[in-house]
């Protein structure tokens, strides 16, 4: 499978491209915002496509030409300007979804936020609520398509080394999870069609990661 | 008809409540954010409901209890913090739409922005793009419902006195329009069921306002 990783230059994205390039059956195309980010991915043997998520659907669709799956792991993050929250976390995600349709790529994995429900928007501290709302609408948009989607809701992200031990379910208790393990869950989801049409939360836990993903 | 005006304390909202209260067949309920805004509307003989659009769907639905139509003319405006753009212009609008369903109010009039198309988001100056995107998603949400909606896309709003002369069509040339005339177009749409399921732009022009609305 060839996989377009949107937001490849983020920390989860970098872990994921590494996993894909280390695998036997898959290759990655890293979608990045700036040409100077390309060399990192070229050294891993991955393809690159330079597209800013503020560009149009057609530009993203061109980057997706010929791939078998798209992973959206771009994020302005909860601490960037709120203009980027709506233009990247919501509109960038929706444009990527529309680009998937245009490029006829059925498989789509969305890296979301831990809880993007209506209740979570209402309960969020005011500085965080816009981010939760943006992710909510992006997830809703994806679920309304007929793409083969998987929505992954990670807990609080850390930069610890991955442990390969997670807890994965529709609802789990709030907790932390290393970005490296999130990347491995994405990778595992690409290989497990049982995750299609599903969304689940993931935090650090006690189940071996690959078995946990298969159990979804 | 009893009409819930969401965003009543805005300039268009105040004009609209005035028109409704001056009419023979309609009465207004002004939804406002703060109790101290109530006296203005009470002096016009209108009911009031104090609800902040950052509250939940149920709170808005309570304000809509027993009304026959809802007008959404709240807006953080293009110059507020971008957190409010997503929480009010997008999420506040969507919650009001969901509240309409919950309160079984079929008629819904949305005051949108002049052009909320995908192309308009892409073409907007970066400071304005988040606002256009927020209005885009709110409009899309409304169009996907089975509410009896009308979406009004006014040109550049001014505080000039209304002239009662407008141009109204799916697409008109970009131009200005007094807020007072926009309020009159909303009022006219409430009385004209031919506007149901339609969206149109409005700028100052040469057609008498009521005839223009009837021609939609």
Interface residues (C-beta under 8 A of the other chain):
Chain A: X54 X55 X56 X57 X81 X82 X83 X85 X86 X87 X90 X91 X94 X118 X121 X122 X126 X127 X129 X130 X133 X134 X137 X144
Chain B: X54 X55 X56 X57 X81 X82 X83 X85 X86 X87 X90 X91 X94 X118 X121 X122 X126 X127 X129 X130 X133 X134 X137 X144
